[in-house]
Amino acid sequence: MSLAVRARRVLLPDGERAATVHTAEGRITAVTAFDDAPSGVVTLAGDEVLLPGLVDSHVHVNEPGRTEWEGFASATRAAAAGGVTTVVDMPLNSIPPTTTVEALRVKRAAAEGQVAVDVAFWGGAVPGDLDQLRPLHEAGVVGFKCFLLDSGVPEFPPLDDAGLRAALTELAGLDALLIAHAEDPDVIAGAPPPAGASYPAFLASRPPVAEETAIGGLLAAARDTGARVHVVHLADADALPLLRRARAEGVRVTVETCPHYLTFAAEEVPDGATSFKCCPPIRESWHREALWAALADGDVDLVVSDHSPCTPELKRLDVGDFGLAWGGIASLQVALPAVWTGARARGLELAQVVPWMSAAPARLAGLPGKGAIAVGKDADLVAFAPEEPWRVAELLHRNPVTPYAGRELTGVVRRTWLRGEQTGGAPRGRLLSRGGSGPTRPVPE
């Protein structure tokens, strides 16, 4: 099957220009001039930009085990509607968590035949699974997720410093990546517990120093072991100098932030609005602005959703109690317009924004066939209308709770192609292994 798409604005690795993108058998075969187009070419509207399919390397699909929270069918349909053509599933909140080769086999079996976009998988690093890291790596997981404090689910316990260093020593020998939820449990234990409807009280229960302390420990362990590490969902701008210094010293560290930290600010969160609860929390507006500046300066590497939905009942909207509510933001379908709306308001260009959400997460996850419009890459393409306003209403996530509900955003995904075929929610996605865009390798018995 072949497809050619042309537009007056095509976002290419070397910049934006008019072009025709030619594809065959699911791959990009050429990028030529706008007028160098075959018969049957798809021509985008004058207000549309052709983007590479986005890669979201931080998605909690929750299936199997907690499929009532989300699931592969609903999550990947929402992804496709939001211009995301590849998601990487987190190892926790599903039961079993992806901490053994057998659990990876169960996860892949649950996803098989359901996914509307391509899906890869993180493994988990938890106490007692050190002997599983190499087999999981060989089975094709893109890297390993750990928590440095209670994850919120008992089946995915945190690593202490000794466990962290043992895992990093093992992963350094594989040149495998460890990604970490970095908040310090002792700092949080010493803070006032969250309770009631007050957002300032919830914010005080997870102070910025919890992120800084945990990130400092992660960087020290990475420095001592030589391993590659990545900090997920950075909310605290005061941690940026730590990361800059570590990079200057040769520590192999990358960092992401999320649309909700770039969109919302603590001063604007109403009391009782538990749809805004996440960990680490949405902080004050100066953190938000500093994170935007860090993205523009290259100190933050990528933006991914940390899509972590649950049922409305678990959000405790009935009582608005931040101490009782599950923490997590549902945002997979709106991530691109949310980030673009904020970037546009700050004078940033689409050509700056899209690589944070495509090429950079593809690079992090070791998926070289993804994340850019270039010859040899998968023909994952998005028609995006960057100036069209809309209001967030019904989304394709399994559960409707999101702090974006009713929010005015700018930028609409009009069409998405996965490997040269336009998506419509049909289960055409593949399960991916690290390093490739083809079918996943068999999981060893």
N, C-alpha and C positions, 0 to 999 in steps of 0.2 A: 504494500500500500504506500502511495506517495501523496504528499501534501506540499503545496507551496503557499506561503502567506507573505503578503507585503504590506508595508505601512510607510507613511511619511516620517514616522518616528519609530525607530527600532532601537531598543537598548542593547548594545553590544559591549563586549568587554573593554573595547577601546573608546567607548563613547556612544553618543546617540546620533543616528543619521537615517535617512531614507534607505530602505533596502528591501530585497526579497529574500526570504528564508526558504530554502529548498530542503525537502526531507524525503527519505525513502526507508522503508522497513523500520520505521520508528526512530531513525537517527537523522541528525542534520547533516546534509551532504554538501551544501554550498550556501554562501551568503553573497548575493550579487546586488547589482544596482536595482533600483526600484522598477525601472522599465525593462529589466532583463528577467521577464516573468513568463512562464508557460501558460498555455490556455488552461482555463479552470482555476487560475490562481485565486485565492481568497484575499480580497483587498479590504483592509480595515477602514472604518469610518474616519473622517478627518479629525475627530476629537479623540481617537483611540491611539494608544501607544502599545507596541508589541514588547512584552516583557518575557524573560525566562520564567519558567515555572518556579515558584518559591519552594524552599526546603525548610521545613519546621522540625528542628532537631530536639524539641522539648514538648512532647505531647503525651499526656496520660490517657490512654485509651480505656484502661480498666477492665478489659476482657481477657480471659474469663474471670469469673468470681465476683466482680462488681459491675456486671454489664448493665444493670439498671442505672448506673451513673453515666455511662457512655457506651461505646462499643465500636468495633471496627467498621461496621456498615455506616452508622450515623456519623462517626468522627471523620471518615474519609469522604463522605458526601459533603460534609461541611467544609472540609479542606479544599475540595475541588471547586466549590462555589466561591471560596475566598482566594483562588489563584495559587493554592498550595498543591503541588504535584507529588511531593515526597514528604512523608512524615517519618520521624523516628520515635518509636514507642518506648516510653519509660518502663523500667523493670518493676515498679511497685504500683500498688493499688489493685493490681490483678492478683488473683489467687489461683495457682501459686505465683509468687514473684519470680522474675527471671534470674534466679541465682544458681541454677543448675542446668546442665544440658537437657535433662528430662523436662524441666520447666520450660525451656526454650522450645522444645518439641511441642509441648502442649499449647504454648502461645501461638506458634506458627499454624498449628492445626486449627485453632479457633479463628485465625485470620483468613485462612485459605478460602478463596472463592467469595469473600465478602467485600474486598477492598476496592474502592473507586479510584484510589491513587496508589502509588508505590509506597511500600512500608518497609523500613529497616528496624532493627531492634538494639537497644542498649541491654547489656547484662548488668547484674547487680553485684556489688562488693559489700558483704555483710560478715559479721563474726561467724567463723566456722566454715566459710566457703572458699578458703584460699586455694584448695586443691581443684576447685572448679574454674578458676580464672583462665588457665591455659586452655582447657577443653572448650570453654565458651568462646574464647578468642578464635580458636581453630574452627569452631562451628559458624563463625561469621558475624558475631555481634560487633557493633561499631566501636565499642568501648564499654566502660563500666561506671555506673552511678553509685555513689555512696552518700550517706547522711552523716554529719558530725554531731547530730543531736537526734532526739526522738523524731521519727518520720511521721508519726501520727497513726501508723498501722503496725500492729505487733509483729507481723510476719516479715518486716523489713527493718531490723534493728540497726542502730548506728555503730560506726567504728570509733573506738577510742584512739588515742594517739599511737599506741603500740600497734593496734590493728591497722590503722592507716598506713603506718610505715611498712608493715609487713606486706600489705597489698601493693603499695607503690614499688617496693623492691621486686616483687614478682612481676609487676606490669612493666617495669623498666627493662627487664630482660626480654620482653616481648615487643617493646616500643609501643605498647598499648596505652590508651588514654583513660585517665580517671577524671570523672566530672563529679563535683562535690556541692552538696547543699551545705553552705558554710555559715552556720550560726553556732555560737558557743553555748553549750548547755549550762555551764556554771554561771555565766553572765545572766542568762535568762532565768535560772533558778533564783538568782539574787534580786531580780526585778519584781515589781508588784504583779501578782497574777491578774490576767484579764478577767473581767466580769462585768456583766451588764451591757447597756446600750452605748456607753461612751466610747467614741472612736479614739479620743486622746488617751483614755485609759488603756485601750488595747495597744496603741502605739507605744506607750511607756513600758508595756510588758515585753517588748522585743526591741530594745534600744540599739542604736547603730553600732555601739561598741561590740555587740555580740557578733556582728558580721566581721568587724575588723579583727577581733581576737581569733576567730576561726580561720579567716583568710590568712592571717599571719602564721598560724600553725600549719596550714596546708602548704604555704610557700616554703616554710622551713623544711618540711618533710620532702617536698619536691626538690629543693636545693640539695639536700643530703643524699637523696637516692638517684637523682638525675632523671626522674620520671616526668612524663608529660601530664599536666593537670589543667583543668578548666573549672572556672567558677561560674555556677549557674545563677540566674536571676539576681544580679546585683541590684540592690536598692539604695545602698549607702554610698554616697559620693565621697565620704571621708576615707573610704578604702582605696580610692584610686591612687594616691601616692604610694601606698604599699605595693600595688601591682606594678606601677611604673618602675620603682626601684628594683623589684625582683627581676623584671625583664632586662633592665640595664645590667644586672649581675649575671645574666645568662640563664635564669630560670625559665623553663619552657611552660609558660602559662598563658592561657587565653581567658576571655571573660565575655559573658553575654548580659544583656538586660532584656526587659520585656515591654510590650506595648503599654501595659497598665502603669508601669513606673514612669513612662514617657508621656502619658495622657493625663493621669489623675494626680491630685496632691492632697495631702492629709487635711489641709485647711478646708477642702471642699467636700469631704466625705461626711454625709449626715450621720448623726447618732442613730444607731439601730439599723443602718444600711449594711447588713451582713453580706450582701452580694459583693462588697468591696474587700472582704477579709481574705488575705493571703499572707504567706510567710516566706521571706521577710515581708513586712508590711509596706504598703504605699506610704512613703514619707513626705516630708514637707516640700513645698514647691522649689526651694533652692536645690534640693537633691535632684529633682526632676531636671532643672535647667543645667545643672552640672553634668548629668548623664548625657543630655543632648550634646553639650560641648565636648564631652569625652568621645562620643561617637564621631563627631566631626573631626576631632584631632587624631583618631585612630587608637585611643586608649581603651575603648570598648570595641570588641571585634564584631559582634553580631547581635541581632534582635530576633528572638523567637518567642512563641506565645506563652510557654508554660501553661498550656490548656489543661486545667485540672478541675473538671466539673463534678458535680454530685447531684443528688436528688434535692428538690426544693425543701423537703423535710429536714435534711441534714444542714441546710443553710440557716435554719431556725428563724426564718422570716416572720414566724408567728410571734416571737418574743423579742427579736432583734438583739439577741445577746451574743456579743463577740466572744465571750468565753466558751459558749456552748457550740457555736457554729463551726462547720467544717471550713477550713481555709483553702481557697483555690479560686482562680478566675477562669471563667469560660470565655474564650476569645478566639478560637482557631479560625473561624470564618471571617472575623472582622480585623484580623491583625494588620493586613496590608493597608486598608483605608485608615485605620486608627493611627498607624505610624506616619503614613503619608500626610494626614491632616495636620499632625503636629509638626512635621518637617516643613511643610509648605508654609505654615504660619511663622516659621523661624527663618524663612528665606533659603532653605536647603532645596537642592534639585533632586528630581526623581532618580537621576543617574547616581546620586550619592546613596540614596535610601535602599534601592533594590538590591545591590550587592550585599548589604548587611543581612538580607533576608533570603538570599539565594546562594551566591557563590561562597560566602563565608560559612554558613552552616553546612553546605555540602563538603567544604574542605575539612571542617571540624569532624564530620562523621565519616570521612574517608570514602566519599561517593563521587569519584572523578567524572562520572557520566552525567552529573546533575549540576544545575545552578547557573548556567550561562547559555547564551545563544552563540554557539561556535561549532565549527565542523567537527563531527565525531561525537558530540554530546547527544543525549536523548532529546527527541523533538518534543520537549515539554514547553509549552508556550501559553501566554496569557494575553488576551485583549483587555486593556485597562483604560477606562475613561477618567483621567486624573482630575478633571474639573467638574465632574457631575456630583452635585450634593445629594445626600439621602439621609433618611432617619432610620436608625436601627430598630427593627421590629422583629418579625418572626425569623428565627434562624434554624438551621438544620441540625444543630446539636440535639442530643436526645432530651436534654432538660433545658428549659428556657431561661434559667436564672443567670443574669450577667449584669455587671455594672454599666455595660454599654447600652442597655435597653433604653430606647428613646433618645439616644444621643445623636446629634447632627454630625455626620462625617462627610468628607469629600473624597471621591474616588470610587468608582464602581467596576468590579470585575464583570465583564460581559460574556466572555467565552474563555474556556480553558481547554487546551489540548494536552493529552497524555500520550507520549510517544507517537505523535502524529494523528491521534484520533480525538475528536471533540468529546469531552466528557459530558455526561448527563446524569451522573449518579450511578451508572451501570458498573458492576464489579469487574473492571478491566485492569486493576492494579496488580502489580507483582510484589512478591516478598523478596527483599534484597539482602545480600550479604555485603559486608564491608569490602570496599575495593572495586565493586562492579555495579552495573546496572542490569545485569542479566538475572535469570532465575536464581534463587537462593541455592546454595549447596546443601546436600543432604546432611541432616544432623546425625552424627555417629551414634550407633547403638551403645 
